Amino acid sequence: MASLLYRLGRFAFRRRWWVAGAWLAVLAAALVGAITLSGPTQDSVSIPGTPAQKAADLLAERFPQASADGATARVVFAAPAGAKLTDAPYRQQISTAVAALKRAPQIASVEDPFTSGTVNAAGTIGFARASFTADSDTLSAEARDALAAAVDRARAGGLTVEVGGDALDAPDDQGFGELIGVGVAAAVLGITFGALIAAGVLAIAEMLSLDLALIMCAGAALVAAGSGGLGAPAALQFIVFAVSALGLLFVVRPAAKRHLTSTHTAVSGIDTLIGKDAVVLNTVDAHEGLVKLLGERWTARSYDPTQVLEVGRTVKVMEIRGAIAVVWGEP
């Protein structure tokens, strides 16, 4: 494995422009694929066969004017003490309120408490349910005003009326404060991603130089980007980058170069075995064998598949394949 990695690294270094071009081509292909092959986004989800989907489909079939996601309002009526909702004056007030709700804009349906059975047994409390075709965010101001007017009219008639549901919820309003927050967040992201882009450019440049200087600067840029992500101002990010770069260049880089140099020497030492003499310990052929090379036992194979090398014969190492010495005996 070490020999394979060394050869791969040597190939990448000798043909660095081709390797860098190949990686850039792969990156470009990935970007083109992401742009051209991605489908359009959807804001609705349908899961056929599920109970919830069956219910939604049934509602759309039976009540096409209604919306499963529409806003709703539950209007609760309570009669005064000693009275009932079924008393003629209060029943008339409730009927008038229900009729007014049915004329409201964007209304889908209104359930009358007397016909839908939502009046308690004592006849003192009941409620009407109003469904709208629009959700609470898109419900018009006219529809909200019509709901409030119907409630106020019933209250004026002596009833206690309360409203629940999301129909009266105020729509989300993006005020000036939110816009300032978005602007600040965009600035922070710009600085942070700028540092990330710089780190990427330095890392790509390091592939061409292999001197470990640019990769250390890339690491410092990543540290600065991290500090920016934590909310550090631009001046502090620059200080973090400078300190990190100095530490990486003058502390980490020398140690890394020493390590790589020693590793390279150890790996390239395998090449020095080629051409050395070895002694056959077990018969060597194209499938098995054992030789003694520089005082160590090596698994061996014959360089010539037709050649069989007997025990005690001196052979020459022609190639090293991982942990196997490929040897050849002179005729």
N, C-alpha and C positions, 0 to 999 in steps of 0.2 A: 504493500500500500504506500509506503514512504517513497519507494522508487517511482511508482505511478504518479503520485502527487508532484514529485520533483520534475518529472518529464512534462506533466501538464503545465506547471508553472513556467518551465523553460520555453515551452511552445508559445504560451501566452505572451511572454516577454519578447521573444524574437519576432512574433507577428502581432505586436500590440495594436497596430492600427487596424488590422483585420478583425481582431477580437473586439476592440472598442466599437468598430463599425457594426459587427454582428449584434452586439448587445443593444446598440442604438436602433438597429432595424427591428429587433424583437420588441423594444419599448414602443416604437412607432406603430408596429402591427397591433400591439395590445391597445394602444390609444385609439387607433382607427376602428378596431373591433368593438371597443366600448361605446364609441360614438355611433357607429352604423348598425350594430346588431342589437342594441338595447331597445326594447319596446317602449311605447308611451306609458306614462304613469297613469294610474286610475285612482279615483277617490271613492270608489264603491267596491264592495266585496260581496260576492255571491257564492254560497256553498250549497249546491243542489243536494237535495235529499235530507238535509238537516231539519229538525222540527221548526227552528226559528225561520229558516228560509221558506218552508211550506206555509207558515203563518203569514209571512210578508207577501208571498205570492197570492194567497187567498184574499188578503185585504186589498191588494191591487186589483184583483179580479172582481170582487164583490163591491168594493167602494173605491172606484178609480179616482174619485175627487179627493179622497183622503190621502194623507202622507204618513207613512210609518215613522218618519223622523220629524213630523211637524210639531209645532209648539202646542201645548195643552194648557187649559185653565180649568180649575175646579172651583166653582162658585158655591159657597156654603151659605144657606139661608137659615136663620134662627128666629122663631117667633118670639114676641114679647112675653113676659111672664103672665101666665094665666090664659094665653091664647094659643092657637094652633095654626099651622101653615094651611090647613084645609079650610080655615075660616075664609069667607068670601073675599074680604078686602085684601088679605095677604096672598091668597091664591091668585087673585087678579094681578097683584104686584109681581109675583114670580112669573106668571105667564107673559106679562109685558116685558120683563127682563129677558126671558128666553127668546121672545120674538125679536127683541132688539139685537141680541147676540147673533141670531140667524141672519140678520141683515148686515152684519159687520164685514168689512173687507177681508179677503183671504180665509174666510171661515169654511171649514169642511163639514162639520156636523156639530149639533148641539143636542144633548140629551135632556129632555124635560124630566125633572125629579118625580112628577106625578105619574108619568107614563112609563118611566124606566124603573120604578120601584125603589128609588133612593131616598125615600122619606122614612124616618124611623117609626116604630110602632106607636109611639106617643103622639106623633104628628107634629112635633115641635122643631125638628131639625131635618133638613134635606139638602141635597146638593145637585147641581147641574154641571155636566162636563162638556166643555167646548174644545173642539179639535180644529187646528188651523192647517192650511196646506203648506205653510212655510215654517221653517224652524225659527228658534228664538233670535238668531243672529240676523235673519233676513225678513223677519216680521215687520210690516210697515208701521209707521207711527199712527196712521189712521186706524189700523186694526186695534192697536193698544188703546187709543183714545175711545173707540167704540166700546171696548170691554169696560174701561173705567167709567164711562157714562152710564152704561147699563147698571153697574154696581151702585153708583151714586143715586140713580133714580129709585132703586129698590130700598136703599137706606132712607131716602127721603120719605118713603111710604111707611116707615115705622119698623122695618125689618132690620135685624143685625146681619150684616153681610161681610164675609171675608173671602179672599181670593188666594188660591195656591196654584202651583205649577210654574212653568218656565215662560209662559206667554208674557208676563210682565217683567221678565229679566231684561235689564238694559244691555244692548249689544256692546261687544267689545269696541272700545274707542282708543285708537292709537294717538295719544296726545303728544305734545311737544317733548315731554320728558322721555317717552319711549324712543322718539327719533334721536334724541341726544345719546341715549344708551346704545342704540344701534350704531351710531357713528363712532362712538368711542370703541365699541367692540370691533368694528371694521378696522380702525386704526391699529389696535393691538394685534389683530390677526395679520394685518399687512406687515408689521414689523417682525412678528414671529415667523411667518412663512417666508419672509425675505431672508431671515437667518437660515431657515431650513433649505431654501433654494441655494444659498451660498455654500452650505455644507455639502449639498449634492454635487455642485459644480466642482468643488475642491476634491471630493472623493473620486469623481470621474477623471480629473486631471492627474490624481495620484496613480491611477491605473497606467498612465503613460510614462510617468517618471520613475515610480517604484523607489523613491528616495525616502519615503515615510515623513516628509516634511509637510506636504499638502494634506495628508490624511490627519495629521495632528491638528492642523488649522481647521479641518472639517469637524473634528471632535470638539474643538473649542467653540465653533459656531453652533453646534448642537447644544452645548451647555448654555450658551447665551440664549438660544431659542427656548430652552426650558425655563430659564429665568424670566423671559418675556411672557411665557405662558402662565407663570405664577404671579404676574402683575408688575414685574420690575419695570421702571421707566427706561427710556432708551439710553440715557447716560450710564445707568447702572449696568445695563446689558453690555455696553461697550467695555466697561471695566471688567466685567466677568469674562468677556471674550479675551481681553488682553492677558489677564492673569492665567486663565486656562491655557491659552496658547503658549505662554512662556513655560508653564509647568510641563506641558506635554512635549514641547520641543527640546527642553534642556534636561528633563528627567526621564520621561517615558521613552522618547525616541532613541537615545543612546542605548538603553537597556534592550529595547526591541531589536535594534540593529545588531547588537551582540548576539542575541538569541538566534536571529535569523542567519547570521553568519556562521555560528557554530552548527546549526541544523543543516545548513547547506554543505558544510564541510563533511559532516557525517554521512549525508546522503550521497554526495558525489564520490565518497570513498569507495562505493560499490564499483564504480567504473575502473578503479585501479586494480580490481581482481581480474579483469579481462586480460588474457595473455599469460596468466600465472600457471605454473605447473601444479598438478594435483595427482594423488595416488589413489587408485581404485581400491576400495575396501570391500564392496560387494559388486557383483557383476552389474555393469551399466549397459542398458539398452534404451530403446525409445520409450519404455514404460516405467522402469524402475532403476534403482542403483544408488550407490553411496560412495563418496570420495572424501579424502582428507585434504583440505585446502588451508594452507598457512596454520596448521595445527588444529583446525576445527573440522568437524564432520559436517558435510553438506549433502543434502539430497541431490542426486545428479540424473541427467538424461543425456543420451548420446546426441550429438549435433547432427550426425548422419543417421537417419532412422534405420538404415540397414546394418549399421555397425554395432557389434557386440564387443564390449571392452571387459577383459577378464581381470580377476583380482590381482593386485600387485603391479598393474601396468601404469606407467606414467602418462598422463593425458594433459591436454592444454585446455584452459577455460576459454570458451569462445563467446559466452553470453551469460548474463545473470537475469533470470526471470523470477523476480520476487525472491523467494528463498530457495530456488533451484538453480544449480550450476549446470549449464549446458556445456559439455566437454567433447573433445575430439581427440582421437588417437591417431598418430601418424602411421601410415601403412608400414 
